[in-house]
Amino acid sequence: MSSRPLKSLGTGALQELTLTEEEYLAYRAGVHLGTMTTTSAAALCLDDTKTAIGSYTDSYYSGSSGSVNSQTYDL
């Protein structure tokens, strides 16, 4: 059983979003993000001129060598 995002019907009742509604929202978000300028605080971009906001470390088990490896990514 998977969990689906909920929407409000305005009367206090909640209902799960349909897959079509989720896809539409993802499409609209993509269109909006695609029209943003790179100077917008919420813009997604591929350049390296933005200020780092943190990092995370991805740890994974290497079955071939039997060791735990990790790699740190900056955000």
Sequence and secondary structure as in RCSB ss.txt:
>XXXX:A:sequence
MSSRPLKSLGTGALQELTLTEEEYLAYRAGVHLGTMTTTSAAALCLDDTKTAIGSYTDSYYSGSSGSVNSQTYDL
>XXXX:A:secstr
     EEE SSS EEE  HHHHHHHHHHHHHHHHHS TTSTT     S S    EEEEEEEETTTTEEEEEEEE 
